[in-house]
């Protein structure tokens, strides 16, 4: 990872950990799913409010490391207003960014989410970054489970 991207990674991860965006419960959510990473103890509850096939609002609560909190915070910023189809496309890109054997050529094409490409340098943290995205995947399914685990 280039030094400039590494510096941005650290700055954004720390900012989103210290000041998580959309960190609150949502009483009128249409979908709520618990996500848990038993390996490290990270857990979150993701709230999604769907209206006419669009994500009208999304928020989360929970406790976790800087990576999982920042990933959840960035997820909520990126998804508001997107259609379910757009959210699923973004989800696929994030799974590829975090887990594919080869890094995407331009992670910054994903905007701020591209900084999560830095997690690839720390394989033990990939599940931390994936937790909010796997929880979103469950929340967007028609038969959304009440809880998911990264294991």
Buried (B, 14 or more C-beta within 10 A) or exposed (E): BEEEBEEBBEEBBEEBBEEBBBBEEBEEBBBBBBBBBEEBEBBBBBBBBBEEEBBBBBBBBBEBBBBBBBBBBBBBBBBBEBEBEBBBEBBEBBBEBBBEEEBBEEBEEBEBBBBBBBBBEEEEBBBBBBBBBBBBBBBBEEEBEEEBBBE
